[in-house]
Amino acid sequence: MREIVVFSGSAHRPLATSICDALGVELSPVELTRFSNDCLQAQLLANCRQRDVYIVQPLSPPTQEHLMELLLMVDAARGASAQQITAVIPYFAYARSDKKDASRISIGGRLVADMLVAAGVHRVLTMSLHAPQVHGFFSVPVDHLTALGVLADHFQGQDLTDAVVVSPDFGNAKTATQFARLLGLPVAAGSKKRLADDQVVIDAIVGDVEGKRAIVLDDEIATGGSIVELLDRLAERGCTEAAVACTHGLFVGKALERLREHPMISEVITTDSVPPPADWPDLKIRTVAGLFASAIDRIHDGESVSNLFDGVDPAHGPPQPRLFD
């Protein structure tokens, strides 16, 4: 593993350290400097020449700060003659800005992809993009990991009698169906309309949830508004309680206030793709460091990354149950 060099920005160094521990390499130091005019500078303090360089940086809040750090570190690695530069972005925030759905609106996902490639990225390694079409925004290879297996492991061994997997919206229903297949459960979904960034309306639930315990699955929880709205509709339909699971637990704004003491919620499970909140001791956290380490190892050795998800990714598993059976 001598030729692998791993750096981390300030977004989530504990995750980068865990990835390095799994790889058996040291996390190489970075010096990030802020000048008096508020400009940032990144200096990589390890040899990159002809090395396989991986830069770990989720785009968690403050997103723009962490994005600029990542771009500067990539530029520094390119200037240091790195053989290959892989941006390891466990959480790609701008995947939500994926289409032109209003007049004169920017498409941030494509712009950030172009910026990363212009800075010198040869490959992107990410997880659970909010919109899969963001793959097409990059002109370099993208390896897209999923945390479904990691989250499903949390529920394996539990009594799942009368449980149902519920997606907050139809857009996430395909992923919820994959998750339901892993647990051998039926699936339901909400019909969601977004009114504002933190305001949604769910006007219907498709699927049988009466008398059942829900496992609500979402790719990302920010303010928690969608989850609370969904829980209200589930309660109206006779659902008894809900466990909430997500890949990216941002929990910003009023999320902790909304979710920690909600009477319907039995537990909340997330991954460490972004730093967890410090003041939520009951939050269940599953690590994805091993997945990213295995993917980096396979990329470095020229092996298949998709084989990590045999039986999880539907392309490698048995046929899926019909949606909303």
LINCORNOR-V940266 format. One record per backbone hydrogen bond with DSSP energy under -1.0 kcal/mol. NH is the residue of the N-H (numbers start at 1). CO is the residue of the C=O. E is the energy in kcal/mol with one decimal. If there is no record, write none. Layout:
((NH & CO & E) (NH & CO & E))
//
This chain:
((4 & 1 & -1.6) (5 & 52 & -2.3) (7 & 54 & -2.9) (9 & 56 & -1.7) (16 & 12 & -1.7) (17 & 13 & -2.8) (18 & 14 & -2.1) (19 & 15 & -2.4) (20 & 16 & -2.3) (21 & 17 & -2.4) (22 & 18 & -2.0) (23 & 19 & -1.8) (24 & 20 & -2.0) (25 & 20 & -2.0) (28 & 6 & -2.6) (31 & 43 & -3.0) (33 & 41 & -2.9) (35 & 39 & -2.9) (38 & 35 & -2.2) (41 & 33 & -2.0) (43 & 31 & -2.1) (45 & 29 & -2.3) (50 & 81 & -3.0) (51 & 48 & -2.6) (52 & 3 & -2.9) (53 & 84 & -2.8) (54 & 5 & -2.8) (55 & 86 & -2.4) (56 & 7 & -2.8) (57 & 88 & -2.8) (59 & 91 & -3.0) (60 & 58 & -1.4) (66 & 62 & -2.0) (67 & 63 & -2.5) (68 & 64 & -2.2) (69 & 65 & -2.0) (70 & 66 & -2.1) (71 & 67 & -2.4) (72 & 68 & -2.4) (73 & 69 & -2.4) (74 & 70 & -2.4) (75 & 71 & -2.4) (76 & 72 & -2.2) (77 & 73 & -2.2) (78 & 74 & -2.4) (79 & 75 & -2.4) (80 & 76 & -1.1) (81 & 78 & -1.6) (82 & 77 & -2.0) (83 & 51 & -1.6) (84 & 51 & -1.5) (86 & 53 & -2.8) (87 & 123 & -2.4) (88 & 55 & -2.7) (89 & 125 & -2.7) (95 & 92 & -1.7) (96 & 93 & -1.3) (97 & 94 & -1.1) (98 & 96 & -1.3) (101 & 99 & -1.1) (109 & 97 & -2.5) (111 & 107 & -1.7) (112 & 108 & -2.8) (113 & 109 & -1.8) (114 & 110 & -2.4) (115 & 111 & -2.3) (116 & 112 & -2.3) (117 & 113 & -2.1) (118 & 114 & -2.6) (119 & 115 & -2.0) (120 & 116 & -1.1) (121 & 116 & -2.2) (122 & 85 & -2.8) (123 & 85 & -1.4) (124 & 141 & -2.2) (125 & 87 & -2.6) (126 & 143 & -2.6) (128 & 145 & -2.5) (134 & 131 & -2.1) (135 & 132 & -2.0) (136 & 133 & -1.4) (137 & 134 & -1.7) (138 & 135 & -1.5) (143 & 124 & -3.0) (145 & 126 & -2.9) (151 & 147 & -2.7) (152 & 148 & -2.8) (153 & 149 & -1.8) (155 & 152 & -1.1) (156 & 152 & -1.3) (158 & 155 & -2.0) (163 & 160 & -1.9) (164 & 213 & -2.1) (165 & 186 & -2.4) (166 & 215 & -2.1) (167 & 188 & -2.3) (173 & 170 & -1.2) (176 & 172 & -2.3) (177 & 173 & -2.2) (178 & 174 & -1.8) (179 & 175 & -2.2) (180 & 176 & -2.6) (181 & 177 & -2.1) (182 & 178 & -1.7) (183 & 179 & -1.3) (184 & 180 & -1.1) (185 & 180 & -2.5) (188 & 165 & -2.6) (189 & 206 & -2.1) (190 & 167 & -2.2) (191 & 204 & -2.6) (193 & 201 & -2.9) (195 & 199 & -2.3) (196 & 199 & -2.2) (199 & 196 & -1.2) (201 & 193 & -2.7) (203 & 191 & -1.8) (206 & 189 & -3.3) (211 & 238 & -2.4) (212 & 209 & -2.0) (213 & 162 & -2.5) (214 & 241 & -2.7) (215 & 164 & -2.6) (216 & 243 & -2.8) (217 & 166 & -2.4) (218 & 245 & -2.0) (221 & 248 & -2.3) (228 & 224 & -2.2) (229 & 225 & -2.2) (230 & 226 & -2.3) (231 & 227 & -2.6) (232 & 228 & -2.0) (233 & 229 & -1.7) (234 & 230 & -2.6) (235 & 231 & -2.4) (236 & 232 & -1.8) (237 & 233 & -1.4) (238 & 235 & -1.4) (239 & 234 & -2.6) (240 & 212 & -2.1) (242 & 264 & -2.7) (243 & 214 & -2.6) (244 & 267 & -2.7) (245 & 216 & -3.3) (246 & 269 & -2.0) (248 & 219 & -2.4) (250 & 221 & -1.6) (250 & 248 & -1.2) (251 & 221 & -1.9) (252 & 222 & -1.7) (255 & 252 & -1.9) (258 & 254 & -2.4) (259 & 255 & -2.4) (260 & 256 & -2.4) (266 & 242 & -2.7) (269 & 244 & -3.2) (270 & 284 & -2.6) (271 & 247 & -1.0) (272 & 286 & -1.2) (283 & 280 & -1.6) (284 & 268 & -2.6) (286 & 270 & -2.8) (292 & 288 & -2.2) (293 & 289 & -2.6) (294 & 290 & -2.4) (295 & 291 & -2.4) (296 & 292 & -2.6) (297 & 293 & -2.5) (298 & 294 & -2.2) (299 & 295 & -2.7) (300 & 296 & -2.7) (301 & 297 & -1.7) (302 & 299 & -1.0) (303 & 298 & -3.0) (308 & 305 & -1.9) (309 & 306 & -2.1) (310 & 307 & -1.2) (312 & 309 & -2.4) (313 & 309 & -2.6) (316 & 313 & -2.2) (317 & 313 & -1.0) (325 & 322 & -1.6))
//
